[in-house]
């Protein structure tokens, strides 16, 4: 998915699945408007990260040796690779989950 001329990014398949699951959850729990608002907030966050890929935080405790950066949006961590063109959003993980375990099980 490529959005905007200045803020280019793509969503890895895992991130796409995460976003669909988040949307579905909020649609079921809070309704269509809230789910749509959440998606809009994620897109705004993706664009912000793509414009300034260095704004994320390194978390060696979570990413180990992987070149991931993390950006917080609400209760979620957006995991991305800043050195890619376009910027790659790798996954979106709720902060209440065992993030290190989720990342260690990923194939990235």
CNS distance restraints for C-alpha pairs under 8 A (distance, minus, plus):
assign (resid   1 and name CA) (resid   9 and name CA) 6.95 0.50 0.50
assign (resid   1 and name CA) (resid  10 and name CA) 4.88 0.50 0.50
assign (resid   1 and name CA) (resid  11 and name CA) 6.03 0.50 0.50
assign (resid   2 and name CA) (resid   8 and name CA) 5.78 0.50 0.50
assign (resid   2 and name CA) (resid   9 and name CA) 5.56 0.50 0.50
assign (resid   2 and name CA) (resid  10 and name CA) 5.67 0.50 0.50
assign (resid   3 and name CA) (resid   7 and name CA) 6.77 0.50 0.50
assign (resid   3 and name CA) (resid   8 and name CA) 5.83 0.50 0.50
assign (resid   3 and name CA) (resid   9 and name CA) 6.85 0.50 0.50
assign (resid   3 and name CA) (resid  47 and name CA) 7.76 0.50 0.50
assign (resid   4 and name CA) (resid   8 and name CA) 6.09 0.50 0.50
assign (resid   4 and name CA) (resid  47 and name CA) 7.87 0.50 0.50
assign (resid   6 and name CA) (resid  51 and name CA) 6.75 0.50 0.50
assign (resid   7 and name CA) (resid  47 and name CA) 5.17 0.50 0.50
assign (resid   7 and name CA) (resid  48 and name CA) 7.27 0.50 0.50
assign (resid   7 and name CA) (resid  50 and name CA) 4.94 0.50 0.50
assign (resid   7 and name CA) (resid  51 and name CA) 5.01 0.50 0.50
assign (resid   8 and name CA) (resid  47 and name CA) 7.14 0.50 0.50
assign (resid   8 and name CA) (resid  50 and name CA) 5.84 0.50 0.50
assign (resid   8 and name CA) (resid  51 and name CA) 7.68 0.50 0.50
assign (resid   8 and name CA) (resid  85 and name CA) 7.86 0.50 0.50
assign (resid   8 and name CA) (resid  86 and name CA) 5.40 0.50 0.50
assign (resid   8 and name CA) (resid  87 and name CA) 6.50 0.50 0.50
assign (resid   9 and name CA) (resid  46 and name CA) 7.19 0.50 0.50
assign (resid   9 and name CA) (resid  47 and name CA) 7.40 0.50 0.50
assign (resid   9 and name CA) (resid  50 and name CA) 6.00 0.50 0.50
assign (resid   9 and name CA) (resid  85 and name CA) 7.57 0.50 0.50
assign (resid   9 and name CA) (resid  86 and name CA) 4.81 0.50 0.50
assign (resid   9 and name CA) (resid  87 and name CA) 4.48 0.50 0.50
assign (resid   9 and name CA) (resid  88 and name CA) 5.76 0.50 0.50
assign (resid   9 and name CA) (resid  89 and name CA) 7.09 0.50 0.50
assign (resid  10 and name CA) (resid  86 and name CA) 6.36 0.50 0.50
assign (resid  10 and name CA) (resid  87 and name CA) 6.22 0.50 0.50
assign (resid  10 and name CA) (resid  88 and name CA) 5.05 0.50 0.50
assign (resid  10 and name CA) (resid  89 and name CA) 6.11 0.50 0.50
assign (resid  11 and name CA) (resid  15 and name CA) 5.53 0.50 0.50
assign (resid  11 and name CA) (resid  16 and name CA) 5.86 0.50 0.50
assign (resid  11 and name CA) (resid  88 and name CA) 5.92 0.50 0.50
assign (resid  11 and name CA) (resid  89 and name CA) 4.85 0.50 0.50
assign (resid  11 and name CA) (resid  90 and name CA) 6.48 0.50 0.50
assign (resid  11 and name CA) (resid  91 and name CA) 7.93 0.50 0.50
assign (resid  12 and name CA) (resid  16 and name CA) 6.30 0.50 0.50
assign (resid  12 and name CA) (resid  88 and name CA) 6.58 0.50 0.50
assign (resid  12 and name CA) (resid  89 and name CA) 6.01 0.50 0.50
assign (resid  12 and name CA) (resid  90 and name CA) 5.23 0.50 0.50
assign (resid  12 and name CA) (resid  91 and name CA) 7.17 0.50 0.50
assign (resid  13 and name CA) (resid  17 and name CA) 6.25 0.50 0.50
assign (resid  13 and name CA) (resid  90 and name CA) 7.94 0.50 0.50
assign (resid  14 and name CA) (resid  18 and name CA) 6.14 0.50 0.50
assign (resid  14 and name CA) (resid  90 and name CA) 6.65 0.50 0.50
assign (resid  14 and name CA) (resid  91 and name CA) 5.71 0.50 0.50
assign (resid  15 and name CA) (resid  19 and name CA) 6.10 0.50 0.50
assign (resid  15 and name CA) (resid  89 and name CA) 6.45 0.50 0.50
assign (resid  15 and name CA) (resid  90 and name CA) 5.50 0.50 0.50
assign (resid  15 and name CA) (resid  91 and name CA) 4.05 0.50 0.50
assign (resid  15 and name CA) (resid  92 and name CA) 5.76 0.50 0.50
assign (resid  16 and name CA) (resid  20 and name CA) 6.27 0.50 0.50
assign (resid  16 and name CA) (resid  91 and name CA) 7.83 0.50 0.50
assign (resid  17 and name CA) (resid  21 and name CA) 6.17 0.50 0.50
assign (resid  18 and name CA) (resid  22 and name CA) 6.13 0.50 0.50
assign (resid  18 and name CA) (resid  91 and name CA) 6.70 0.50 0.50
assign (resid  18 and name CA) (resid  92 and name CA) 5.84 0.50 0.50
assign (resid  18 and name CA) (resid  93 and name CA) 7.51 0.50 0.50
assign (resid  19 and name CA) (resid  23 and name CA) 6.11 0.50 0.50
assign (resid  19 and name CA) (resid  39 and name CA) 7.66 0.50 0.50
assign (resid  19 and name CA) (resid  92 and name CA) 7.12 0.50 0.50
assign (resid  20 and name CA) (resid  24 and name CA) 6.08 0.50 0.50
assign (resid  21 and name CA) (resid  25 and name CA) 6.05 0.50 0.50
assign (resid  22 and name CA) (resid  26 and name CA) 6.25 0.50 0.50
assign (resid  22 and name CA) (resid  35 and name CA) 7.91 0.50 0.50
assign (resid  23 and name CA) (resid  27 and name CA) 6.02 0.50 0.50
assign (resid  23 and name CA) (resid  35 and name CA) 5.19 0.50 0.50
assign (resid  23 and name CA) (resid  36 and name CA) 7.29 0.50 0.50
assign (resid  23 and name CA) (resid  38 and name CA) 7.26 0.50 0.50
assign (resid  23 and name CA) (resid  39 and name CA) 6.82 0.50 0.50
assign (resid  24 and name CA) (resid  28 and name CA) 6.18 0.50 0.50
assign (resid  24 and name CA) (resid  35 and name CA) 7.35 0.50 0.50
assign (resid  25 and name CA) (resid  29 and name CA) 6.07 0.50 0.50
assign (resid  25 and name CA) (resid  35 and name CA) 7.85 0.50 0.50
assign (resid  26 and name CA) (resid  30 and name CA) 5.29 0.50 0.50
assign (resid  26 and name CA) (resid  31 and name CA) 6.41 0.50 0.50
assign (resid  26 and name CA) (resid  32 and name CA) 7.55 0.50 0.50
assign (resid  26 and name CA) (resid  34 and name CA) 6.52 0.50 0.50
assign (resid  26 and name CA) (resid  35 and name CA) 4.82 0.50 0.50
assign (resid  26 and name CA) (resid  38 and name CA) 7.99 0.50 0.50
assign (resid  27 and name CA) (resid  31 and name CA) 4.31 0.50 0.50
assign (resid  27 and name CA) (resid  32 and name CA) 4.86 0.50 0.50
assign (resid  27 and name CA) (resid  33 and name CA) 7.72 0.50 0.50
assign (resid  27 and name CA) (resid  34 and name CA) 6.90 0.50 0.50
assign (resid  27 and name CA) (resid  35 and name CA) 4.97 0.50 0.50
assign (resid  28 and name CA) (resid  32 and name CA) 7.95 0.50 0.50
assign (resid  30 and name CA) (resid  34 and name CA) 5.99 0.50 0.50
assign (resid  30 and name CA) (resid  35 and name CA) 7.20 0.50 0.50
assign (resid  31 and name CA) (resid  35 and name CA) 6.35 0.50 0.50
assign (resid  32 and name CA) (resid  36 and name CA) 6.05 0.50 0.50
assign (resid  33 and name CA) (resid  37 and name CA) 6.09 0.50 0.50
assign (resid  34 and name CA) (resid  38 and name CA) 6.19 0.50 0.50
assign (resid  35 and name CA) (resid  39 and name CA) 6.42 0.50 0.50
assign (resid  36 and name CA) (resid  40 and name CA) 6.29 0.50 0.50
assign (resid  37 and name CA) (resid  41 and name CA) 6.22 0.50 0.50
assign (resid  38 and name CA) (resid  42 and name CA) 6.26 0.50 0.50
assign (resid  39 and name CA) (resid  43 and name CA) 6.22 0.50 0.50
assign (resid  40 and name CA) (resid  44 and name CA) 6.20 0.50 0.50
assign (resid  41 and name CA) (resid  45 and name CA) 6.17 0.50 0.50
assign (resid  42 and name CA) (resid  46 and name CA) 6.10 0.50 0.50
assign (resid  42 and name CA) (resid  73 and name CA) 7.43 0.50 0.50
assign (resid  43 and name CA) (resid  47 and name CA) 6.17 0.50 0.50
assign (resid  44 and name CA) (resid  48 and name CA) 6.18 0.50 0.50
assign (resid  45 and name CA) (resid  49 and name CA) 6.17 0.50 0.50
assign (resid  45 and name CA) (resid  73 and name CA) 7.17 0.50 0.50
assign (resid  46 and name CA) (resid  50 and name CA) 6.10 0.50 0.50
assign (resid  46 and name CA) (resid  89 and name CA) 7.70 0.50 0.50
assign (resid  47 and name CA) (resid  51 and name CA) 6.18 0.50 0.50
assign (resid  48 and name CA) (resid  52 and name CA) 6.24 0.50 0.50
assign (resid  48 and name CA) (resid  53 and name CA) 7.99 0.50 0.50
assign (resid  49 and name CA) (resid  53 and name CA) 4.90 0.50 0.50
assign (resid  49 and name CA) (resid  54 and name CA) 7.69 0.50 0.50
assign (resid  49 and name CA) (resid  55 and name CA) 6.75 0.50 0.50
assign (resid  49 and name CA) (resid  56 and name CA) 7.53 0.50 0.50
assign (resid  49 and name CA) (resid  71 and name CA) 7.91 0.50 0.50
assign (resid  50 and name CA) (resid  86 and name CA) 7.92 0.50 0.50
assign (resid  50 and name CA) (resid  87 and name CA) 5.96 0.50 0.50
assign (resid  53 and name CA) (resid  82 and name CA) 5.30 0.50 0.50
assign (resid  53 and name CA) (resid  87 and name CA) 7.63 0.50 0.50
assign (resid  54 and name CA) (resid  82 and name CA) 6.88 0.50 0.50
assign (resid  55 and name CA) (resid  71 and name CA) 7.57 0.50 0.50
assign (resid  56 and name CA) (resid  69 and name CA) 5.21 0.50 0.50
assign (resid  56 and name CA) (resid  70 and name CA) 4.96 0.50 0.50
assign (resid  56 and name CA) (resid  71 and name CA) 4.94 0.50 0.50
assign (resid  57 and name CA) (resid  69 and name CA) 5.25 0.50 0.50
assign (resid  57 and name CA) (resid  70 and name CA) 5.06 0.50 0.50
assign (resid  57 and name CA) (resid  71 and name CA) 6.57 0.50 0.50
assign (resid  58 and name CA) (resid  68 and name CA) 6.85 0.50 0.50
assign (resid  58 and name CA) (resid  69 and name CA) 5.00 0.50 0.50
assign (resid  58 and name CA) (resid  70 and name CA) 6.45 0.50 0.50
assign (resid  59 and name CA) (resid  63 and name CA) 5.90 0.50 0.50
assign (resid  59 and name CA) (resid  64 and name CA) 7.66 0.50 0.50
assign (resid  59 and name CA) (resid  68 and name CA) 7.83 0.50 0.50
assign (resid  59 and name CA) (resid  69 and name CA) 6.97 0.50 0.50
assign (resid  59 and name CA) (resid  70 and name CA) 7.22 0.50 0.50
assign (resid  60 and name CA) (resid  64 and name CA) 4.66 0.50 0.50
assign (resid  60 and name CA) (resid  65 and name CA) 6.82 0.50 0.50
assign (resid  61 and name CA) (resid 100 and name CA) 7.34 0.50 0.50
assign (resid  62 and name CA) (resid  99 and name CA) 6.67 0.50 0.50
assign (resid  62 and name CA) (resid 100 and name CA) 4.48 0.50 0.50
assign (resid  62 and name CA) (resid 103 and name CA) 7.23 0.50 0.50
assign (resid  63 and name CA) (resid  67 and name CA) 7.36 0.50 0.50
assign (resid  63 and name CA) (resid  68 and name CA) 6.26 0.50 0.50
assign (resid  63 and name CA) (resid 100 and name CA) 6.87 0.50 0.50
assign (resid  63 and name CA) (resid 103 and name CA) 6.83 0.50 0.50
assign (resid  63 and name CA) (resid 104 and name CA) 7.73 0.50 0.50
assign (resid  67 and name CA) (resid  81 and name CA) 6.19 0.50 0.50
assign (resid  67 and name CA) (resid  82 and name CA) 7.90 0.50 0.50
assign (resid  68 and name CA) (resid  79 and name CA) 6.33 0.50 0.50
assign (resid  68 and name CA) (resid  80 and name CA) 5.43 0.50 0.50
assign (resid  68 and name CA) (resid  81 and name CA) 4.95 0.50 0.50
assign (resid  68 and name CA) (resid  82 and name CA) 7.21 0.50 0.50
assign (resid  69 and name CA) (resid  79 and name CA) 5.85 0.50 0.50
assign (resid  69 and name CA) (resid  80 and name CA) 5.43 0.50 0.50
assign (resid  69 and name CA) (resid  81 and name CA) 6.20 0.50 0.50
assign (resid  69 and name CA) (resid  82 and name CA) 6.90 0.50 0.50
assign (resid  70 and name CA) (resid  77 and name CA) 6.13 0.50 0.50
assign (resid  70 and name CA) (resid  78 and name CA) 5.59 0.50 0.50
assign (resid  70 and name CA) (resid  79 and name CA) 4.79 0.50 0.50
assign (resid  70 and name CA) (resid  80 and name CA) 6.46 0.50 0.50
assign (resid  71 and name CA) (resid  77 and name CA) 5.63 0.50 0.50
assign (resid  71 and name CA) (resid  78 and name CA) 5.08 0.50 0.50
assign (resid  71 and name CA) (resid  79 and name CA) 6.69 0.50 0.50
assign (resid  72 and name CA) (resid  76 and name CA) 5.76 0.50 0.50
assign (resid  72 and name CA) (resid  77 and name CA) 4.69 0.50 0.50
assign (resid  72 and name CA) (resid  78 and name CA) 6.15 0.50 0.50
assign (resid  73 and name CA) (resid  77 and name CA) 6.32 0.50 0.50
assign (resid  73 and name CA) (resid  78 and name CA) 7.16 0.50 0.50
assign (resid  75 and name CA) (resid  94 and name CA) 5.88 0.50 0.50
assign (resid  75 and name CA) (resid  95 and name CA) 5.53 0.50 0.50
assign (resid  75 and name CA) (resid  96 and name CA) 7.80 0.50 0.50
assign (resid  76 and name CA) (resid  92 and name CA) 6.54 0.50 0.50
assign (resid  76 and name CA) (resid  93 and name CA) 5.46 0.50 0.50
assign (resid  76 and name CA) (resid  94 and name CA) 4.28 0.50 0.50
assign (resid  76 and name CA) (resid  95 and name CA) 5.25 0.50 0.50
assign (resid  77 and name CA) (resid  92 and name CA) 5.67 0.50 0.50
assign (resid  77 and name CA) (resid  93 and name CA) 5.21 0.50 0.50
assign (resid  77 and name CA) (resid  94 and name CA) 6.21 0.50 0.50
assign (resid  77 and name CA) (resid  95 and name CA) 6.29 0.50 0.50
assign (resid  78 and name CA) (resid  89 and name CA) 7.13 0.50 0.50
assign (resid  78 and name CA) (resid  90 and name CA) 7.75 0.50 0.50
assign (resid  78 and name CA) (resid  91 and name CA) 6.18 0.50 0.50
assign (resid  78 and name CA) (resid  92 and name CA) 4.65 0.50 0.50
assign (resid  78 and name CA) (resid  93 and name CA) 6.65 0.50 0.50
assign (resid  79 and name CA) (resid  89 and name CA) 6.08 0.50 0.50
assign (resid  79 and name CA) (resid  90 and name CA) 5.46 0.50 0.50
assign (resid  79 and name CA) (resid  91 and name CA) 5.23 0.50 0.50
assign (resid  79 and name CA) (resid  92 and name CA) 6.06 0.50 0.50
assign (resid  79 and name CA) (resid  93 and name CA) 7.78 0.50 0.50
assign (resid  80 and name CA) (resid  87 and name CA) 7.41 0.50 0.50
assign (resid  80 and name CA) (resid  88 and name CA) 5.62 0.50 0.50
assign (resid  80 and name CA) (resid  89 and name CA) 4.33 0.50 0.50
assign (resid  80 and name CA) (resid  90 and name CA) 4.98 0.50 0.50
assign (resid  80 and name CA) (resid  91 and name CA) 7.06 0.50 0.50
assign (resid  81 and name CA) (resid  87 and name CA) 6.40 0.50 0.50
assign (resid  81 and name CA) (resid  88 and name CA) 5.43 0.50 0.50
assign (resid  81 and name CA) (resid  89 and name CA) 6.63 0.50 0.50
assign (resid  81 and name CA) (resid  90 and name CA) 7.02 0.50 0.50
assign (resid  82 and name CA) (resid  87 and name CA) 5.81 0.50 0.50
assign (resid  82 and name CA) (resid  88 and name CA) 7.13 0.50 0.50
assign (resid  83 and name CA) (resid  87 and name CA) 6.93 0.50 0.50
assign (resid  84 and name CA) (resid  88 and name CA) 6.18 0.50 0.50
assign (resid  90 and name CA) (resid 108 and name CA) 7.94 0.50 0.50
assign (resid  93 and name CA) (resid  97 and name CA) 7.15 0.50 0.50
assign (resid  93 and name CA) (resid  99 and name CA) 6.78 0.50 0.50
assign (resid  94 and name CA) (resid  99 and name CA) 7.89 0.50 0.50
assign (resid  95 and name CA) (resid  99 and name CA) 6.97 0.50 0.50
assign (resid  97 and name CA) (resid 102 and name CA) 7.86 0.50 0.50
assign (resid  98 and name CA) (resid 102 and name CA) 6.32 0.50 0.50
assign (resid  99 and name CA) (resid 103 and name CA) 6.13 0.50 0.50
assign (resid 100 and name CA) (resid 104 and name CA) 6.03 0.50 0.50
assign (resid 101 and name CA) (resid 105 and name CA) 6.20 0.50 0.50
assign (resid 102 and name CA) (resid 106 and name CA) 6.46 0.50 0.50
